[in-house]
Amino acid sequence: MKKIIVTVVGKDAVGILAKTCTYLAKERINILDISQTVTGGYFNMMMIVDAAKYGKTFDRLCAELASLGNGMGMRIHCQKSEIFEKMHRV
């Protein structure tokens, strides 16, 4: 399993979840957990995904997600889950 944390933040609009999930499904990335909220008109979503079947590099995934976010007026950021696991071991 190749866990990645994906965050999506920006002004709320129709289709954010659909467009993000459609991209992930197309790239064979499985959503393991998802949380979203809208506060004061701003959308915030965090997903834990499994990118083990994704055929490209982590940097490519981050760039493609960032581009997808830019097209929606959102900020999409991804991080490897190992960062969080190692931080909590110290």
N, C-alpha and C positions, 0 to 999 in steps of 0.2 A: 504494500500500500504506500502511496506517495501523497501524504496529506498536505494540502495547501489551504491557507486562510485567505479568503477573498472578502474584501469590504467594498461596499458601494455607498457613496454619500453624495447628496445633492438635493436640489429642489424637486419636490415630488411631482410626478407626471405619470400619465397612463403608459403602461407597457414596459416599465423598467424591469420588473421581475421576469416578464415573458421574454424580453430580448436577451437578458443575461442567461436565463436557463436554456433558451434555444441555442445560444452559442455553445454553452457547456455540453449539451446533449450532442450537438453536431460534432464536437471534438472528442466524444467518448469520455467525458469527465463526469464522474458520479457525485451527486450532492449527498453528503453524509448527514449534515445538520445545517439548519438554516434558521435565522432569526431576523425579523425585520420590524421596523417601527416607523411611524411618521409623527414627528413632533414639530409643531409650529410651521407646518408646510414643508418640512425638510425630511427627506427619505434617508433612512440608514438601514443597511442590511449587512449582516455578516454570515458567511457560509464557510463550512469546512467541507472541502471536496477531496475526492480521491482521483488523482491524475495519473495513476499507474498505466492506463491504456492510452494516454495522450502521446502522440507520436513525435512531438516537437520538444524543444528545450524549455526550461522554466522561464528563461528570459523572453523567449518568443511568446509564451502564454501571457506573461505580464504585459508585454507590449500590445498584444492583440486585445486584451481586456481593457487596457488604458485607452486604446483607440475606440473600442466599442463605447466606453464611458464618455469620451469626448464627443462622440456623435450624438449622445443623448443629453449632453450638458451635465454629465455626472463625473465623479472621480471614482475610478475603480482601481484598487490596489491589491496586490497579492504578496503573500509572504509564506515562506516555508514553515511548516509547523514545528520543525526542529528548533527554531529560534525560541519559541515559547517553552518547549520541553527542557531545553538546556538552561534557560533563565531560571526555571523553578527548581532545578537540581542544586544550584549554588547555595 
